[in-house]
Amino acid sequence: MLVAANWKMFKTRAETGAFCDAFEPPAGVDVVVCPPFTSLDVAVASGLAVYAQNVHWAQEGAFTGEVSAPMLLDLGVVGAIVGHSERRQYFGETDETVARRIVAALGAGLRVIACVGESEEEREAGQTELVLRLQVEAIADAAGAHPGLVLAYEPIWAIGTGRTATPELAAEAHAFVKGILDVPVLYGGSVKPDNAAELLGRDAVDGALVGGASLEVDSFEAICRAAIPS
């Protein structure tokens, strides 16, 4: 079971340090934290496993504002989130650029959490499986079932809204994704302490990508405890 904390654009260096000092990951669960770029070194110094929230496909070059895999490795970062729905929605990420970032990160030795998921409009139009197939096949064609690759199914309509896919819907989507690319699949989308155990108890759910509920130590520890194998 892998539980990842995606802090998005939250936490200063001091706040990151305070969280890491207070946080005690439970035994039996793989836990990673994904701070903003400015706090990566602070999180690494704590001894926790640290992922970046994004990574570029080039090793270096004229890409203002981007960060490469070698730069992350130099900091002691061990992985990266790629293709989060907010990157797709606000920053123009496409299936092609997501695939390029994944290949570059894996090739450099980083582990990757690659995100896929449908919007509310796509779900209501009955296009969930079509959207997931296009997104997952692009990743599968580029990287295959790489041992460093994990997918995260994040229904966009559930991110930051307080709405969560039912465990049945999540398990169905996870099984569909695994039928295309056989790698572990995390669930992301308003995961909270009060729904984590039910979501993580499903056979096809291999962990969680946690947003807002990962910002507070007590909340995130509770979710991590829900992932302990019974």
C-alpha positions as CSV (number, residue, x, y, z in Angstrom):
1,M,0.0,0.0,0.0
2,L,1.3,3.4,-1.0
3,V,-0.1,6.6,0.5
4,A,1.2,9.9,-1.0
5,A,0.6,13.4,0.3
6,N,0.2,16.0,-2.5
7,W,0.6,19.3,-0.8
8,K,0.0,21.3,-4.0
9,M,0.9,25.0,-3.5
10,F,0.8,24.9,0.3
11,K,3.5,24.9,3.0
12,T,6.5,27.1,3.4
13,R,9.8,25.6,4.3
14,A,9.1,26.2,8.0
15,E,5.7,24.6,7.8
16,T,7.2,21.6,5.9
17,G,9.8,21.1,8.6
18,A,7.2,21.3,11.3
19,F,5.0,18.7,9.6
20,C,7.9,16.3,9.0
21,D,9.1,16.6,12.6
22,A,5.6,15.7,13.9
23,F,4.7,13.1,11.4
24,E,5.2,9.4,12.3
25,P,4.5,7.1,9.4
26,P,3.0,3.7,10.5
27,A,4.9,0.5,9.9
28,G,3.7,-1.6,7.0
29,V,2.7,1.3,4.7
30,D,4.8,3.0,2.0
31,V,4.4,6.8,2.6
32,V,5.7,9.6,0.5
33,V,5.3,13.4,0.8
34,C,5.1,15.7,-2.3
35,P,5.9,19.3,-1.2
36,P,6.2,22.3,-3.4
37,F,9.6,22.7,-5.1
38,T,10.8,25.2,-2.5
39,S,10.5,22.8,0.3
40,L,11.8,19.6,-1.3
41,D,15.2,19.8,0.4
42,V,13.6,20.3,3.9
43,A,11.4,17.2,3.4
44,V,14.4,15.2,2.1
45,A,16.4,16.2,5.2
46,S,13.7,14.7,7.4
47,G,14.3,11.2,6.1
48,L,10.9,10.8,4.6
49,A,10.5,9.5,1.0
50,V,9.9,12.6,-1.1
51,Y,8.3,13.1,-4.5
52,A,8.1,16.3,-6.6
53,Q,4.8,17.4,-7.9
54,N,6.1,17.6,-11.5
55,V,9.2,16.9,-13.6
56,H,10.2,18.0,-17.1
57,W,11.2,15.6,-19.9
58,A,14.5,17.3,-20.8
59,Q,17.6,16.8,-18.7
60,E,18.4,20.5,-19.1
61,G,17.7,23.3,-21.5
62,A,15.8,26.5,-22.2
63,F,12.7,25.6,-20.3
64,T,12.0,28.5,-17.9
65,G,10.2,27.5,-14.8
66,E,10.7,23.8,-15.2
67,V,12.7,21.3,-13.2
68,S,14.5,18.2,-14.5
69,A,14.9,14.7,-13.2
70,P,18.6,15.1,-12.6
71,M,18.0,18.2,-10.5
72,L,15.5,16.3,-8.4
73,L,17.8,13.4,-7.9
74,D,20.5,15.8,-6.9
75,L,18.3,17.0,-4.0
76,G,17.6,13.4,-2.9
77,V,14.1,13.3,-4.3
78,V,13.1,9.7,-5.2
79,G,10.0,10.3,-7.4
80,A,7.5,12.6,-9.0
81,I,3.8,13.0,-9.7
82,V,3.1,13.4,-13.4
83,G,-0.1,14.5,-15.2
84,H,-2.1,15.6,-12.2
85,S,-5.5,16.9,-13.4
86,E,-4.6,20.4,-12.3
87,R,-1.5,20.3,-14.5
88,R,-3.7,19.1,-17.4
89,Q,-6.5,21.7,-16.7
90,Y,-4.5,24.8,-15.9
91,F,-1.1,24.3,-17.6
92,G,-1.9,22.6,-20.9
93,E,-0.6,19.1,-20.1
94,T,-1.6,16.6,-22.7
95,D,-1.4,12.8,-22.9
96,E,1.7,13.3,-25.1
97,T,3.6,15.6,-22.7
98,V,2.5,13.5,-19.7
99,A,4.0,10.4,-21.5
100,R,7.2,12.3,-22.3
101,R,7.6,13.3,-18.6
102,I,7.0,9.8,-17.4
103,V,9.5,8.3,-19.8
104,A,12.2,10.8,-18.8
105,A,11.6,10.4,-15.1
106,L,11.7,6.6,-15.1
107,G,14.7,6.6,-17.4
108,A,16.6,8.9,-14.9
109,G,15.7,6.6,-12.0
110,L,12.8,8.4,-10.4
111,R,9.7,6.6,-9.4
112,V,6.4,8.0,-10.9
113,I,2.8,8.4,-9.9
114,A,1.0,9.1,-13.2
115,C,-2.5,10.5,-12.9
116,V,-5.5,9.7,-15.0
117,G,-9.2,10.5,-14.6
118,E,-12.4,11.8,-16.1
119,S,-14.3,15.1,-15.6
120,E,-17.9,15.3,-14.4
121,E,-19.0,16.2,-17.9
122,E,-17.2,13.1,-19.3
123,R,-18.7,10.8,-16.7
124,E,-22.2,12.2,-17.2
125,A,-21.8,11.6,-21.0
126,G,-20.8,8.0,-20.4
127,Q,-17.3,8.6,-21.6
128,T,-15.4,7.5,-18.5
129,E,-13.9,4.3,-20.0
130,L,-13.1,6.1,-23.3
131,V,-11.2,8.8,-21.4
132,L,-9.4,6.4,-19.2
133,R,-8.5,4.2,-22.1
134,L,-6.9,7.1,-24.1
135,Q,-5.0,8.3,-21.1
136,V,-3.8,4.9,-19.9
137,E,-2.9,3.6,-23.3
138,A,-0.7,6.7,-23.9
139,I,1.2,5.8,-20.8
140,A,1.3,2.1,-21.6
141,D,2.6,2.8,-25.1
142,A,5.4,5.1,-23.8
143,A,6.5,3.3,-20.6
144,G,4.8,-0.1,-20.3
145,A,4.5,-1.8,-17.0
146,H,7.7,-0.3,-15.6
147,P,8.5,-1.4,-12.0
148,G,8.9,2.3,-11.0
149,L,5.5,3.3,-12.3
150,V,2.2,3.6,-10.3
151,L,-1.0,5.1,-11.6
152,A,-3.4,7.2,-9.7
153,Y,-7.1,7.2,-10.7
154,E,-8.4,10.7,-9.7
155,P,-11.9,11.5,-10.9
156,I,-11.6,15.2,-11.5
157,W,-15.1,15.9,-10.2
158,A,-14.0,14.6,-6.8
159,I,-10.8,16.6,-6.4
160,G,-11.1,19.3,-3.8
161,T,-14.9,19.2,-3.9
162,G,-15.5,17.0,-0.9
163,R,-17.2,14.5,-3.2
164,T,-15.7,11.1,-3.4
165,A,-16.3,8.2,-5.8
166,T,-18.1,5.4,-4.1
167,P,-15.8,2.4,-3.3
168,E,-17.7,0.5,-5.9
169,L,-17.1,3.1,-8.6
170,A,-13.4,3.4,-7.6
171,A,-12.9,-0.4,-7.7
172,E,-14.6,-0.6,-11.1
173,A,-12.4,2.2,-12.5
174,H,-9.3,0.7,-11.0
175,A,-10.0,-2.8,-12.5
176,F,-10.6,-1.2,-15.9
177,V,-7.3,0.7,-15.7
178,K,-5.4,-2.4,-14.6
179,G,-6.9,-4.3,-17.6
180,I,-5.0,-1.9,-19.8
181,L,-1.8,-1.5,-17.8
182,D,-0.9,-3.9,-15.0
183,V,0.6,-1.6,-12.4
184,P,-0.5,-0.6,-8.9
185,V,-3.3,2.0,-9.0
186,L,-3.9,4.6,-6.2
187,Y,-7.2,6.4,-5.6
188,G,-7.2,10.2,-5.5
189,G,-10.1,12.5,-5.0
190,S,-11.2,13.8,-1.6
191,V,-9.7,11.0,0.4
192,K,-10.3,11.7,4.1
193,P,-9.9,9.8,7.4
194,D,-13.6,8.9,7.4
195,N,-13.7,7.3,4.0
196,A,-10.1,6.0,3.6
197,A,-10.6,2.5,5.2
198,E,-13.6,1.7,2.9
199,L,-11.8,2.9,-0.2
200,L,-8.5,1.2,0.6
201,G,-10.3,-2.0,1.5
202,R,-11.1,-2.7,-2.1
203,D,-9.0,-5.3,-3.9
204,A,-8.2,-3.2,-6.9
205,V,-7.2,-0.1,-4.8
206,D,-3.4,-0.1,-4.0
207,G,-3.2,3.1,-2.0
208,A,-4.2,6.7,-2.1
209,L,-3.0,10.1,-3.5
210,V,-4.2,12.5,-0.8
211,G,-4.7,16.2,-1.3
212,G,-6.2,18.5,1.3
213,A,-6.5,15.9,4.0
214,S,-2.7,15.4,3.9
215,L,-1.9,19.0,5.0
216,E,-2.6,18.2,8.7
217,V,-0.5,15.6,10.5
218,D,-3.3,14.0,12.4
219,S,-5.5,13.7,9.4
220,F,-2.8,12.2,7.2
221,E,-1.6,9.8,9.9
222,A,-5.2,8.5,10.2
223,I,-5.4,7.9,6.5
224,C,-2.0,6.1,6.6
225,R,-3.2,3.9,9.4
226,A,-6.2,3.0,7.3
227,A,-3.8,1.6,4.7
228,I,-2.1,-0.9,7.1
229,P,-2.8,-4.4,5.8
230,S,-5.3,-6.3,8.0
